[in-house]
Amino acid sequence: MKARPPQLRRLALVILAVLVLGGGSLGYVLHARHRGLPTATVDGSFSLAEPGLYYRDSATGQVTRRSDTGGPPATGGPACERFYATGERALCLRKLPGIPARTQALVLDRRLREIKRVTVPGIPNRARVSASGNVLSWTAFATGDSYATTAFSTRTSILDLRTGYLIKSMEEIPLTIDGTRYHASDVNYWGVTFARDDNRFYATVSTKGRTHLVEGNLRDWSAKALRENVECPSLSPDNTRIAFKKKVSDDPAAPWRLYVLDLANMREHPLAETRSVDDQAAWLDDKTVGYALPGRDGRAADIWSTPADGTSEPSLLVPGGSSPAAVS
């Protein structure tokens, strides 16, 4: 066999290199597509740097921003089924395809770029981020898909980005009810909300057919029940009040009503919203809470707001939206 001329050998090497590099690039693209990286603009034009109301658009499933200064909503955020954000971090929950159901929790930075992902069993349900962005929590339905029935169980996780420590399930946290260490196989946690110190938190715990508001301590890894019939707590920006849904009826079609609890004296009052809200309300500021309700005109959900002091009627804030998060 005749030896190939040097020019042909060099040409062959160049072609081979191009194919290898091209294959590698294609492999990266396919890998990135397979991983389902968040859809965010590369130039950072859609990020948490712009103040406004961030929410999930029901039509596209993508995170959208309504600016405080007005104008049309800004699009281009990641696709999520549940979303929450503060000024430094965001949490995007997605349901992965296939059976059994699995939830993918994506932790995003200020530019909505992925910095961590965790996969847990179940259906996406609740998402929260502390004010600093250092601590995050999510809840997934492990069994069932509604709090209106007793046939459900949840799995709630907490992630501390300062240490990288992940608590995959809160069920093992030492719990005190009525001053006594409590043990039961049916304990479920959901709806975590964090204080500004990144240590204290509140959540719902359910056991023996009753729900409790618990106050937790991350450093001590402990939780104590404060009172009954409090679900999906949401701590106000000034850390003095909790918005929550209270069971007021045995009607599975309309069991709850939104209330606000004053932590200083543990007094509660109902909000002007009389419809049953199955959502973890979000404080839009110290005077207003936002929440999602089933949409009108066939929409999946609408975002409403109402004053936290119980006065004035609720207002339609975003038609066709859910998962509201006010970023300042």
C-alpha positions in Angstrom: 0.0 0.0 0.0 1.3 3.4 -0.9 1.9 5.9 1.8 -0.4 8.9 1.7 1.2 12.2 0.7 1.8 14.6 3.7 -0.8 17.0 2.5 -3.5 14.3 2.5 -2.5 13.1 6.0 -2.7 16.7 7.3 -6.1 17.2 5.6 -7.3 13.9 7.1 -6.2 15.1 10.6 -7.9 18.4 10.2 -11.2 16.8 9.1 -10.9 14.3 12.1 -10.3 17.2 14.5 -13.3 19.1 13.2 -15.5 16.0 13.5 -14.4 15.3 17.1 -14.9 18.9 18.1 -18.2 19.1 16.4 -19.3 15.9 17.9 -18.2 17.2 21.3 -20.2 20.4 20.8 -23.2 18.4 19.7 -22.9 16.1 22.7 -22.8 19.1 25.0 -25.9 20.6 23.4 -27.7 17.2 23.6 -26.6 16.8 27.2 -27.7 20.3 28.1 -31.1 19.7 26.4 -31.4 16.4 28.2 -30.7 18.1 31.5 -33.4 20.6 30.8 -31.4 23.7 31.7 -33.6 26.8 32.6 -34.6 29.0 29.7 -33.0 32.3 30.6 -31.6 35.0 28.3 -27.9 34.7 27.9 -27.4 38.5 28.1 -29.1 38.6 31.4 -31.9 40.9 30.3 -34.3 38.7 32.3 -33.0 38.4 35.8 -33.9 39.1 39.4 -32.0 42.4 39.1 -35.2 44.1 37.9 -37.7 44.8 40.7 -41.3 43.7 40.1 -43.7 40.8 40.5 -42.4 37.5 39.2 -44.9 34.8 38.5 -45.6 31.7 36.5 -47.5 32.5 33.3 -50.3 29.9 33.0 -50.2 29.9 29.2 -46.5 29.2 28.7 -45.4 27.8 32.0 -42.6 30.3 32.0 -41.6 32.8 34.7 -42.7 36.3 33.8 -42.1 39.7 35.4 -44.5 42.5 35.8 -42.5 45.7 36.4 -43.3 48.1 39.2 -43.0 50.9 36.7 -45.6 49.5 34.4 -45.4 48.5 30.8 -45.9 45.0 29.2 -44.7 42.0 31.2 -41.2 40.8 30.5 -40.9 37.2 29.4 -38.0 34.8 29.0 -37.7 33.1 32.4 -37.4 29.4 33.1 -40.3 27.0 32.7 -41.6 25.9 36.2 -44.6 24.4 37.8 -43.9 26.2 41.1 -41.7 29.2 41.5 -40.5 31.5 44.2 -37.7 34.1 44.4 -36.1 36.8 46.5 -33.5 39.3 45.2 -30.6 36.8 45.3 -32.0 33.4 44.6 -34.9 31.6 42.9 -36.4 28.2 43.2 -38.0 26.5 40.2 -39.9 23.2 40.7 -40.6 20.9 37.7 -42.4 17.6 37.4 -40.3 15.1 35.6 -41.9 12.8 33.0 -42.5 9.2 33.8 -43.9 7.1 36.6 -43.5 7.2 39.5 -43.8 11.0 39.8 -40.7 12.9 40.5 -40.0 16.6 41.3 -36.9 18.4 40.1 -35.9 21.4 42.3 -33.7 23.9 40.4 -31.8 26.5 42.5 -31.1 29.6 40.4 -28.8 32.5 41.0 -29.6 36.2 40.5 -29.4 35.9 36.7 -31.6 32.8 36.8 -28.7 30.5 36.0 -28.8 27.0 37.5 -26.4 26.5 40.5 -27.9 23.3 41.9 -30.5 20.7 41.2 -32.2 18.1 43.5 -34.6 15.4 42.5 -37.2 14.0 45.0 -40.2 11.8 44.7 -43.6 13.3 44.2 -45.5 16.2 42.5 -44.3 19.8 42.9 -46.4 21.7 45.4 -44.7 24.5 47.5 -41.5 26.5 47.1 -39.9 29.1 49.3 -36.6 31.0 49.5 -35.3 33.0 52.6 -34.9 36.7 52.2 -31.1 36.4 51.9 -31.4 33.5 49.4 -29.3 31.3 51.5 -31.9 28.8 52.6 -34.6 27.2 50.4 -37.4 24.7 50.9 -39.8 22.8 48.7 -42.7 20.4 49.2 -43.9 17.6 46.9 -46.9 15.4 47.2 -45.6 11.9 47.7 -49.1 10.5 47.6 -52.2 12.3 46.4 -52.5 15.8 45.0 -54.8 17.8 47.3 -54.9 18.9 50.9 -58.7 18.7 50.8 -58.6 15.0 51.4 -56.9 12.8 54.1 -55.4 10.5 51.4 -52.1 12.4 50.9 -48.6 12.5 52.2 -45.9 15.1 51.6 -42.1 15.3 51.5 -40.6 18.6 52.5 -36.9 19.4 52.0 -34.6 22.2 53.2 -31.4 23.2 51.5 -28.8 25.4 53.2 -26.6 26.9 50.5 -24.1 28.2 53.1 -23.0 24.7 54.0 -24.5 22.7 51.1 -26.4 20.6 53.6 -29.6 19.1 52.3 -32.4 17.8 54.5 -34.3 15.6 52.1 -37.2 15.1 54.5 -38.2 17.0 57.6 -40.1 14.1 59.1 -37.3 13.2 61.4 -37.0 16.7 63.0 -37.6 16.4 66.8 -41.1 17.7 67.3 -42.7 19.0 70.5 -46.5 19.3 70.8 -48.1 20.5 74.0 -44.7 20.6 75.7 -44.1 16.9 75.1 -41.7 15.2 72.6 -44.0 13.8 69.9 -43.7 10.6 67.9 -46.1 9.3 65.2 -45.8 7.5 61.9 -48.3 9.8 60.1 -46.4 13.1 60.6 -46.4 15.3 57.5 -44.7 18.7 57.0 -45.4 21.3 54.3 -45.3 25.0 53.5 -42.1 26.2 55.1 -41.4 30.0 55.5 -38.2 31.5 56.7 -37.3 34.3 59.1 -34.7 36.9 58.2 -32.1 35.3 60.5 -31.9 32.3 58.2 -32.4 30.1 61.3 -36.0 30.3 62.5 -38.7 29.0 60.3 -42.4 28.2 60.4 -44.3 25.3 58.7 -47.4 23.1 58.9 -47.3 19.7 60.5 -50.2 17.3 60.2 -50.8 14.3 62.4 -53.9 12.4 63.7 -56.1 14.4 61.5 -55.1 17.8 62.9 -52.8 20.5 61.6 -50.4 22.6 63.6 -48.3 25.7 63.1 -44.8 24.8 64.1 -41.8 27.1 64.8 -38.5 25.5 63.9 -34.9 26.2 64.6 -32.3 25.1 62.0 -29.3 25.3 64.3 -30.9 23.2 67.0 -32.8 21.1 64.5 -36.0 21.2 66.6 -39.6 22.2 66.1 -42.5 23.0 68.5 -46.2 23.4 67.8 -47.6 26.8 68.5 -51.3 26.4 67.7 -53.7 24.3 65.7 -55.5 24.8 62.4 -52.8 26.7 60.5 -51.8 25.6 57.0 -49.3 27.0 54.5 -47.8 29.8 56.7 -46.2 32.8 55.1 -44.1 35.1 57.2 -44.5 38.9 56.6 -41.4 40.8 55.4 -41.2 42.5 58.9 -41.4 39.0 60.5 -44.3 40.0 62.8 -47.3 38.2 61.1 -48.1 35.0 59.4 -50.6 34.7 56.5 -52.1 31.3 56.4 -55.1 29.3 55.3 -57.5 28.1 58.0 -60.0 25.3 57.7 -63.4 26.7 58.2 -65.6 24.1 56.6 -65.8 20.3 56.0 -66.9 21.0 52.4 -64.0 19.5 50.3 -64.9 22.0 47.6 -64.3 25.1 49.8 -62.6 24.2 53.1 -60.3 27.1 53.8 -60.2 30.9 54.3 -57.2 33.2 54.4 -56.2 34.6 57.8 -53.4 36.6 59.3 -51.8 35.8 62.7 -50.1 38.4 64.8 -47.1 36.6 66.4 -46.8 39.0 69.3 -50.2 38.2 70.8 -51.2 35.1 68.7 -54.4 36.9 67.6 -55.8 36.1 64.2 -58.2 37.9 61.8 -59.8 36.8 58.5 -58.9 38.6 55.3 -61.6 40.1 53.0 -61.1 37.2 50.5 -64.0 34.9 51.2 -63.3 32.3 48.5 -61.4 29.1 49.5 -57.7 29.6 48.7 -55.5 26.5 48.4 -52.2 28.3 48.1 -49.3 29.4 50.2 -50.0 33.2 50.2 -47.0 35.5 49.3 -46.5 38.9 50.9 -46.2 41.5 48.2 -45.2 44.0 50.8 -45.9 44.5 54.6 -49.5 45.4 53.9 -50.6 43.1 51.0 -50.7 39.4 50.3 -51.0 37.7 47.0 -52.3 34.3 46.1 -53.6 32.1 43.3 -57.1 31.1 42.7 -58.6 28.9 39.9 -58.9 31.1 36.8 -61.9 32.5 35.2 -62.7 32.0 31.5 -61.0 28.6 31.5 -57.6 29.9 32.7 -55.5 27.6 35.0 -55.1 30.2 37.7 -55.2 33.9 38.4 -53.2 35.9 40.9 -55.2 38.1 43.4 -54.2 40.4 46.1 -55.9 41.7 49.3 -54.9 43.9 52.2 -53.3 42.1 55.2 -55.4 44.0 57.7 -58.7 42.5 56.4 -60.1 45.7 54.9 -61.0 46.3 51.3 -62.0 43.8 48.7 -59.5 41.6 46.9 -58.2 42.7 43.5 -57.4 40.7 40.4 -53.6 41.3 39.9 -52.5 39.0 37.1 -55.0 37.1 34.9 -53.5 33.7 34.0 -50.8 33.6 36.6 -49.6 31.7 39.7 -46.6 31.4 42.1 -46.4 35.2 42.8 -43.1 36.5 44.2 -42.4 40.2 44.9 -38.7 41.1 44.3 -37.5 44.6 45.3 
